[in-house]
Amino acid sequence: MPDAAVSDGVSAGERAGSSVAPPTGGVRERLLDAMATCLMQRGYRETTVADVVRVARTSRRSFYQEFTDKQACFVELLRSANDSMIAAIADGVDREAAWTEQIRQAVEAYVGVTERHPEITWSWIRELPALGHSARQVQVDAMESLIEVLVPLTDSPAMRAAGISPMSHATAVMIWGGIRELAASAVEEKRSLYTIVEPAVSACVALIGANIQS
């Protein structure tokens, strides 16, 4: 039986003039939060627009005023999560700290953000690529945005004092790809993402330290 709140695009409260207060937050924000909830409960493939509007407590009409389809909502959620992660890394590193400590701070900042919604991280790594060519550009843009943060982090006074040259684009890609794979494996094995901190830090120190100039 169709859910009464979404069967015709108008919520039951809208039809009945209910005095129940609607959820707080803008419609777009609520839909993105609902998509995140659905990813945690069902995964992207099993999630439907009906699921999203039910969790958001809004209507199909409202959904399609904000997004063209389920994939568009999913992609925007991933973009938003990626932006938050990049900001956390940029803000979480003390560029006056010892270079190895800066690496730890960056890794811990990444883990701190992704641990809050590990299913979003897993969907980004495992489900987004299955969406084909349109998703590929999203991945490329996200990668380049992160690299624009990572490379300058290795051009700090502490890094230069240690004789470290700014990492290359290729090194940044290897670092990010390795960390993402560690994160996906942790989620799949139902481990805390904090379990990847030490191996990720060790790998980053080795790769970045390889640039030390005597």
Backbone as CSV, one residue per row, in Angstrom:
resi,resn,N_x,N_y,N_z,CA_x,CA_y,CA_z,C_x,C_y,C_z
1,MET,0.860,-1.203,0.000,0.000,0.000,0.000,0.885,1.239,0.000
2,PRO,0.674,2.200,-0.912,1.521,3.393,-0.954,1.457,4.180,0.324
3,ASP,2.572,4.761,0.698,2.615,5.618,1.869,1.748,6.843,1.623
4,ALA,0.840,7.113,2.565,-0.108,8.213,2.361,0.599,9.551,2.238
5,ALA,1.780,9.651,2.857,2.482,10.936,2.840,3.107,11.252,1.495
6,VAL,3.266,10.220,0.641,3.966,10.480,-0.609,3.217,9.952,-1.825
7,SER,2.048,9.333,-1.655,1.388,8.653,-2.759,0.996,9.573,-3.893
8,ASP,0.619,10.818,-3.592,0.218,11.712,-4.677,1.044,12.991,-4.711
9,GLY,2.199,12.986,-4.002,3.066,14.148,-4.033,2.711,15.213,-3.033
10,VAL,1.631,15.007,-2.247,1.235,15.958,-1.227,1.132,15.208,0.086
11,SER,1.733,15.734,1.134,1.734,15.039,2.402,0.353,15.006,3.014
12,ALA,0.132,14.037,3.908,-1.143,13.923,4.595,-1.426,15.188,5.389
13,GLY,-0.373,15.751,5.984,-0.547,16.973,6.755,-1.009,18.132,5.892
14,GLU,-0.504,18.207,4.655,-0.912,19.281,3.749,-2.370,19.128,3.370
15,ARG,-2.833,17.857,3.165,-4.230,17.645,2.774,-5.177,17.932,3.915
16,ALA,-4.742,17.542,5.127,-5.655,17.642,6.263,-5.509,18.940,7.029
17,GLY,-4.539,19.770,6.641,-4.326,21.013,7.370,-3.823,20.757,8.773
18,SER,-2.983,19.737,8.927,-2.490,19.337,10.237,-1.757,20.487,10.906
19,SER,-1.875,20.552,12.231,-1.186,21.579,12.993,0.170,21.098,13.476
20,VAL,0.545,19.850,13.101,1.840,19.326,13.510,2.941,20.134,12.835
21,ALA,3.908,20.589,13.618,4.978,21.415,13.061,5.836,20.593,12.121
22,PRO,6.212,21.151,10.964,7.086,20.427,10.035,8.489,20.333,10.597
23,PRO,9.294,19.424,10.081,10.679,19.325,10.537,11.409,20.642,10.294
24,THR,12.398,20.908,11.144,13.162,22.139,10.979,14.156,22.000,9.834
25,GLY,14.667,23.137,9.358,15.639,23.121,8.267,14.967,23.300,6.928
26,GLY,15.725,23.785,5.944,15.203,23.958,4.610,14.912,22.626,3.954
27,VAL,14.070,22.646,2.931,13.671,21.415,2.260,14.879,20.699,1.658
28,ARG,15.734,21.448,0.992,16.893,20.824,0.353,17.795,20.157,1.391
29,GLU,18.037,20.848,2.492,18.867,20.292,3.563,18.222,19.037,4.139
30,ARG,16.902,19.065,4.339,16.218,17.894,4.888,16.286,16.721,3.931
31,LEU,16.194,16.978,2.637,16.265,15.894,1.658,17.666,15.283,1.638
32,LEU,18.685,16.114,1.741,20.049,15.587,1.777,20.279,14.771,3.046
33,ASP,19.784,15.260,4.170,19.896,14.501,5.414,19.154,13.172,5.300
34,ALA,17.991,13.214,4.640,17.204,11.993,4.466,17.933,11.002,3.564
35,MET,18.559,11.490,2.511,19.332,10.601,1.648,20.457,9.943,2.445
36,ALA,21.124,10.714,3.305,22.182,10.149,4.145,21.630,9.053,5.047
37,THR,20.464,9.293,5.625,19.828,8.283,6.476,19.505,7.027,5.678
38,CYS,18.985,7.207,4.483,18.630,6.063,3.636,19.866,5.263,3.231
39,LEU,20.971,5.950,2.983,22.214,5.240,2.663,22.621,4.343,3.815
40,MET,22.457,4.848,5.030,22.818,4.065,6.202,21.887,2.875,6.386
41,GLN,20.626,3.051,6.047,19.634,2.006,6.279,19.548,0.999,5.138
42,ARG,19.671,1.472,3.895,19.373,0.619,2.755,20.461,0.573,1.686
43,GLY,21.343,1.563,1.668,22.286,1.677,0.578,21.654,2.407,-0.589
44,TYR,22.486,2.925,-1.484,21.965,3.742,-2.582,21.079,2.955,-3.532
45,ARG,21.505,1.770,-3.914,20.754,1.011,-4.918,19.327,0.712,-4.472
46,GLU,19.153,0.407,-3.192,17.829,0.041,-2.689,16.990,1.245,-2.272
47,THR,17.602,2.408,-2.218,16.871,3.614,-1.829,16.048,4.143,-2.990
48,THR,14.833,4.565,-2.707,13.962,5.168,-3.715,13.651,6.613,-3.326
49,VAL,13.123,7.355,-4.275,12.689,8.717,-3.971,11.623,8.692,-2.886
50,ALA,10.747,7.694,-2.928,9.718,7.573,-1.897,10.339,7.423,-0.515
51,ASP,11.429,6.656,-0.422,12.120,6.512,0.866,12.637,7.860,1.346
52,VAL,13.238,8.608,0.437,13.849,9.884,0.813,12.800,10.874,1.289
53,VAL,11.704,10.995,0.562,10.691,11.977,0.970,9.974,11.547,2.241
54,ARG,9.872,10.230,2.437,9.257,9.746,3.686,10.128,10.127,4.878
55,VAL,11.417,9.881,4.779,12.320,10.210,5.885,12.387,11.715,6.088
56,ALA,12.373,12.476,4.992,12.437,13.940,5.079,11.113,14.555,5.516
57,ARG,10.052,13.752,5.490,8.705,14.225,5.818,8.312,15.401,4.923
58,THR,8.469,15.154,3.636,8.064,16.146,2.650,7.384,15.416,1.506
59,SER,7.210,16.052,0.377,6.464,15.468,-0.737,7.360,15.221,-1.944
60,ARG,6.835,14.397,-2.854,7.538,14.180,-4.119,7.681,15.499,-4.881
61,ARG,6.630,16.301,-4.836,6.683,17.583,-5.530,7.864,18.400,-5.026
62,SER,8.030,18.449,-3.699,9.144,19.197,-3.130,10.475,18.610,-3.554
63,PHE,10.558,17.269,-3.605,11.802,16.625,-4.020,12.174,17.063,-5.433
64,TYR,11.224,16.978,-6.349,11.544,17.275,-7.747,11.691,18.769,-8.025
65,GLN,11.307,19.595,-7.071,11.619,21.016,-7.185,13.096,21.272,-6.864
66,GLU,13.709,20.361,-6.115,15.097,20.514,-5.708,16.065,19.686,-6.548
67,PHE,15.648,18.484,-6.948,16.538,17.562,-7.649,15.829,16.936,-8.840
68,THR,16.579,16.678,-9.894,15.970,16.071,-11.081,15.636,14.606,-10.862
69,ASP,16.417,13.925,-10.040,16.176,12.508,-9.780,16.968,12.070,-8.548
70,LYS,16.868,10.792,-8.211,17.560,10.249,-7.041,19.062,10.433,-7.153
71,GLN,19.599,10.205,-8.342,21.046,10.306,-8.523,21.538,11.718,-8.254
72,ALA,20.788,12.718,-8.685,21.202,14.107,-8.456,21.273,14.425,-6.967
73,CYS,20.323,13.908,-6.204,20.326,14.104,-4.753,21.536,13.406,-4.135
74,PHE,21.788,12.187,-4.570,22.924,11.404,-4.083,24.243,12.113,-4.367
75,VAL,24.401,12.588,-5.589,25.638,13.248,-5.980,25.849,14.520,-5.173
76,GLU,24.789,15.291,-4.945,24.967,16.521,-4.166,25.347,16.197,-2.730
77,LEU,24.765,15.135,-2.171,25.145,14.733,-0.820,26.627,14.393,-0.764
78,LEU,27.109,13.658,-1.754,28.520,13.290,-1.770,29.420,14.512,-1.950
79,ARG,28.999,15.442,-2.800,29.777,16.672,-2.972,29.866,17.435,-1.648
80,SER,28.738,17.531,-0.954,28.703,18.245,0.319,29.603,17.565,1.346
81,ALA,29.543,16.215,1.392,30.393,15.471,2.330,31.862,15.672,1.993
82,ASN,32.174,15.698,0.702,33.557,15.895,0.275,34.047,17.291,0.656
83,ASP,33.196,18.293,0.459,33.560,19.665,0.832,33.846,19.767,2.328
84,SER,33.007,19.096,3.138,33.201,19.122,4.594,34.506,18.451,4.979
85,MET,34.811,17.352,4.299,36.042,16.635,4.591,37.269,17.480,4.244
86,ILE,37.243,18.122,3.087,38.365,18.960,2.664,38.555,20.128,3.633
87,ALA,37.459,20.745,4.038,37.543,21.864,4.978,38.117,21.404,6.315
88,ALA,37.719,20.217,6.764,38.215,19.695,8.041,39.716,19.456,7.990
89,ILE,40.202,18.940,6.865,41.641,18.705,6.718,42.395,20.035,6.704
90,ALA,41.900,20.979,5.920,42.567,22.281,5.816,42.621,22.994,7.167
91,ASP,41.535,22.874,7.933,41.466,23.556,9.226,42.158,22.783,10.345
92,GLY,42.340,21.474,10.139,42.839,20.637,11.229,44.338,20.513,11.311
93,VAL,45.050,21.117,10.360,46.506,20.972,10.331,47.171,22.256,10.811
94,ASP,48.034,22.110,11.805,48.849,23.220,12.303,50.118,23.254,11.466
95,ARG,50.237,24.232,10.594,51.348,24.256,9.656,52.673,24.652,10.304
96,GLU,52.648,24.930,11.593,53.892,25.191,12.323,54.350,23.947,13.085
97,ALA,53.520,22.908,13.120,53.876,21.688,13.851,54.932,20.898,13.079
98,ALA,55.541,19.928,13.746,56.496,19.046,13.074,55.811,18.373,11.899
99,TRP,56.571,18.094,10.846,55.934,17.614,9.616,55.220,16.287,9.802
100,THR,55.773,15.401,10.635,55.077,14.128,10.865,53.777,14.347,11.632
101,GLU,53.783,15.344,12.522,52.560,15.652,13.267,51.507,16.254,12.341
102,GLN,51.932,17.043,11.380,50.980,17.594,10.413,50.285,16.470,9.634
103,ILE,51.049,15.463,9.277,50.462,14.331,8.555,49.424,13.638,9.436
104,ARG,49.773,13.403,10.691,48.820,12.773,11.605,47.563,13.625,11.752
105,GLN,47.745,14.924,11.887,46.586,15.807,12.033,45.671,15.725,10.815
106,ALA,46.261,15.671,9.625,45.450,15.587,8.404,44.672,14.272,8.348
107,VAL,45.346,13.179,8.667,44.675,11.877,8.650,43.564,11.830,9.696
108,GLU,43.853,12.320,10.888,42.849,12.298,11.952,41.670,13.209,11.629
109,ALA,41.928,14.313,10.944,40.827,15.191,10.527,39.920,14.473,9.538
110,TYR,40.521,13.775,8.578,39.738,12.995,7.615,38.904,11.937,8.326
111,VAL,39.531,11.193,9.205,38.823,10.124,9.908,37.718,10.691,10.794
112,GLY,37.996,11.814,11.456,37.000,12.407,12.330,35.717,12.769,11.599
113,VAL,35.858,13.282,10.383,34.672,13.639,9.584,33.975,12.390,9.066
114,THR,34.730,11.480,8.482,34.111,10.320,7.843,33.545,9.334,8.848
115,GLU,34.086,9.286,10.049,33.566,8.364,11.059,32.139,8.707,11.449
116,ARG,31.753,9.972,11.289,30.391,10.368,11.648,29.370,9.748,10.705
117,HIS,29.738,9.558,9.427,28.825,8.965,8.446,29.608,8.009,7.552
118,PRO,30.052,6.881,8.096,30.893,5.978,7.302,30.194,5.425,6.063
119,GLU,28.867,5.293,6.116,28.155,4.756,4.957,28.238,5.693,3.765
120,ILE,28.292,7.000,4.024,28.445,7.950,2.930,29.815,7.759,2.282
121,THR,30.820,7.562,3.120,32.165,7.314,2.592,32.182,6.046,1.749
122,TRP,31.551,5.001,2.248,31.512,3.739,1.508,30.777,3.919,0.183
123,SER,29.654,4.626,0.196,28.891,4.852,-1.031,29.709,5.632,-2.045
124,TRP,30.455,6.628,-1.548,31.306,7.433,-2.432,32.320,6.553,-3.145
125,ILE,32.923,5.633,-2.387,34.004,4.818,-2.932,33.488,3.652,-3.763
126,ARG,32.424,3.009,-3.314,31.969,1.774,-3.938,30.759,1.943,-4.870
127,GLU,29.816,2.816,-4.501,28.578,2.910,-5.279,28.619,3.979,-6.361
128,LEU,29.261,5.102,-6.075,29.302,6.172,-7.077,29.920,5.725,-8.394
129,PRO,31.050,4.987,-8.399,31.641,4.589,-9.684,30.702,3.772,-10.563
130,ALA,29.755,3.059,-9.941,28.829,2.232,-10.715,27.810,3.052,-11.488
131,LEU,27.759,4.351,-11.232,26.781,5.196,-11.919,27.253,5.626,-13.303
132,GLY,28.488,5.262,-13.656,28.936,5.490,-15.021,29.626,6.809,-15.259
133,HIS,29.578,7.250,-16.521,30.356,8.399,-16.964,30.001,9.667,-16.201
134,SER,28.716,9.876,-15.934,28.313,11.108,-15.257,28.929,11.198,-13.868
135,ALA,29.123,10.041,-13.239,29.707,10.032,-11.906,31.216,10.222,-11.954
136,ARG,31.823,9.856,-13.064,33.277,9.950,-13.169,33.753,11.385,-13.004
137,GLN,33.028,12.339,-13.585,33.427,13.733,-13.466,33.335,14.204,-12.023
138,VAL,32.342,13.705,-11.302,32.218,14.044,-9.885,33.450,13.566,-9.129
139,GLN,33.885,12.339,-9.422,35.072,11.785,-8.771,36.325,12.603,-9.098
140,VAL,36.473,12.951,-10.366,37.650,13.719,-10.785,37.671,15.082,-10.110
141,ASP,36.523,15.757,-10.096,36.452,17.072,-9.466,36.788,16.993,-7.984
142,ALA,36.269,15.953,-7.321,36.517,15.794,-5.890,38.001,15.532,-5.633
143,MET,38.592,14.691,-6.461,40.013,14.391,-6.324,40.855,15.650,-6.481
144,GLU,40.566,16.434,-7.505,41.352,17.641,-7.745,41.167,18.657,-6.622
145,SER,39.966,18.737,-6.083,39.724,19.666,-4.975,40.547,19.280,-3.761
146,LEU,40.639,17.977,-3.514,41.426,17.524,-2.369,42.915,17.754,-2.600
147,ILE,43.376,17.465,-3.800,44.796,17.640,-4.100,45.198,19.105,-3.968
148,GLU,44.284,20.020,-4.308,44.561,21.445,-4.155,44.812,21.820,-2.692
149,VAL,44.312,20.978,-1.772,44.571,21.184,-0.346,45.814,20.431,0.098
150,LEU,45.955,19.179,-0.361,47.057,18.338,0.103,48.427,18.864,-0.312
151,VAL,48.576,19.254,-1.568,49.890,19.655,-2.053,50.428,20.874,-1.288
152,PRO,49.640,21.939,-1.095,50.168,23.075,-0.322,50.520,22.718,1.121
153,LEU,49.857,21.691,1.691,50.180,21.300,3.058,51.624,20.817,3.179
154,THR,52.182,20.343,2.071,53.575,19.886,2.106,54.541,20.998,1.694
155,ASP,54.033,22.214,1.658,54.881,23.371,1.336,54.867,24.365,2.500
156,SER,54.767,23.810,3.724,54.740,24.651,4.921,56.154,24.915,5.413
157,PRO,56.339,25.902,6.304,57.674,26.163,6.855,58.288,24.925,7.507
158,ALA,57.472,24.164,8.226,57.993,22.973,8.892,58.446,21.934,7.876
159,MET,57.684,21.788,6.798,58.074,20.834,5.759,59.371,21.274,5.090
160,ARG,59.463,22.550,4.762,60.669,23.045,4.099,61.886,22.923,5.018
161,ALA,61.671,23.199,6.320,62.773,23.087,7.276,63.281,21.655,7.379
162,ALA,62.376,20.695,7.152,62.766,19.285,7.198,63.368,18.820,5.881
163,GLY,63.429,19.717,4.906,64.002,19.359,3.612,63.041,18.655,2.692
164,ILE,61.738,18.788,2.958,60.720,18.104,2.155,60.223,19.030,1.052
165,SER,60.228,18.523,-0.168,59.678,19.263,-1.298,58.173,19.031,-1.375
166,PRO,57.406,19.968,-1.926,55.973,19.745,-2.088,55.711,18.453,-2.852
167,MET,54.730,17.703,-2.393,54.430,16.435,-3.049,53.923,16.669,-4.470
168,SER,54.193,15.719,-5.329,53.707,15.800,-6.702,52.243,15.419,-6.770
169,HIS,51.635,15.742,-7.893,50.246,15.359,-8.126,50.102,13.836,-8.048
170,ALA,51.047,13.111,-8.625,50.981,11.650,-8.624,51.050,11.092,-7.206
171,THR,51.910,11.670,-6.379,52.005,11.208,-4.992,50.719,11.477,-4.242
172,ALA,50.122,12.636,-4.467,48.848,12.969,-3.821,47.762,11.979,-4.224
173,VAL,47.732,11.594,-5.491,46.744,10.615,-5.963,46.957,9.280,-5.263
174,MET,48.219,8.844,-5.138,48.501,7.569,-4.472,48.098,7.610,-3.005
175,ILE,48.391,8.711,-2.348,48.044,8.838,-0.932,46.530,8.788,-0.744
176,TRP,45.831,9.579,-1.536,44.388,9.648,-1.374,43.722,8.323,-1.747
177,GLY,44.191,7.694,-2.820,43.621,6.411,-3.208,43.822,5.353,-2.145
178,GLY,45.010,5.332,-1.533,45.272,4.362,-0.483,44.421,4.581,0.746
179,ILE,44.267,5.835,1.151,43.459,6.135,2.334,41.995,5.775,2.088
180,ARG,41.488,6.091,0.909,40.101,5.747,0.579,39.881,4.241,0.630
181,GLU,40.831,3.471,0.124,40.675,2.019,0.131,40.717,1.480,1.559
182,LEU,41.600,2.018,2.387,41.613,1.628,3.790,40.275,1.929,4.458
183,ALA,39.717,3.099,4.150,38.439,3.489,4.741,37.315,2.562,4.295
184,ALA,37.252,2.267,3.002,36.206,1.380,2.493,36.299,-0.003,3.120
185,SER,37.507,-0.515,3.253,37.699,-1.838,3.853,37.245,-1.842,5.309
186,ALA,37.547,-0.767,6.032,37.133,-0.686,7.431,35.617,-0.714,7.559
187,VAL,34.930,0.030,6.683,33.470,0.048,6.726,32.911,-1.326,6.392
188,GLU,33.450,-1.952,5.360,32.973,-3.277,4.951,33.193,-4.316,6.043
189,GLU,34.252,-4.162,6.812,34.552,-5.100,7.889,33.955,-4.661,9.219
190,LYS,33.151,-3.579,9.171,32.467,-3.047,10.352,33.459,-2.676,11.462
191,ARG,34.585,-2.112,11.050,35.565,-1.594,11.995,35.469,-0.080,12.075
192,SER,35.870,0.462,13.196,35.941,1.913,13.311,36.947,2.445,12.307
193,LEU,36.635,3.581,11.734,37.588,4.197,10.806,38.865,4.645,11.520
194,TYR,38.790,4.776,12.820,39.995,5.157,13.549,41.069,4.064,13.481
195,THR,40.674,2.848,13.098,41.669,1.782,12.963,42.598,2.006,11.773
196,ILE,42.242,2.922,10.890,43.112,3.155,9.730,44.123,4.268,9.986
197,VAL,44.018,4.944,11.126,44.890,6.094,11.365,46.363,5.713,11.306
198,GLU,46.771,4.697,12.071,48.190,4.368,12.141,48.754,3.891,10.802
199,PRO,48.101,2.943,10.106,48.657,2.550,8.810,48.657,3.688,7.795
200,ALA,47.639,4.545,7.846,47.593,5.668,6.906,48.708,6.665,7.198
201,VAL,48.922,6.970,8.465,49.988,7.901,8.837,51.339,7.332,8.426
202,SER,51.568,6.059,8.704,52.860,5.440,8.359,53.119,5.502,6.859
203,ALA,52.091,5.200,6.064,52.254,5.225,4.610,52.519,6.641,4.114
204,CYS,51.803,7.609,4.662,51.985,9.001,4.241,53.362,9.516,4.617
205,VAL,53.821,9.171,5.812,55.147,9.603,6.243,56.207,9.029,5.311
206,ALA,56.031,7.755,4.924,56.999,7.121,4.035,57.007,7.789,2.658
207,LEU,55.824,8.063,2.115,55.757,8.646,0.779,56.239,10.093,0.763
208,ILE,55.806,10.858,1.755,56.196,12.268,1.787,57.658,12.405,2.216
209,GLY,58.059,11.555,3.145,59.455,11.583,3.613,60.443,11.206,2.535
210,ALA,59.962,10.498,1.517,60.852,10.132,0.411,61.339,11.358,-0.341
211,ASN,60.656,12.504,-0.114,61.051,13.748,-0.779,62.088,14.554,0.001
212,ILE,62.525,14.000,1.148,63.489,14.753,1.956,64.803,14.921,1.183
213,GLN,65.230,16.152,1.128,66.469,16.466,0.427,67.598,16.641,1.450
214,SER,68.655,15.938,1.248,69.773,16.019,2.186,70.549,17.320,1.993
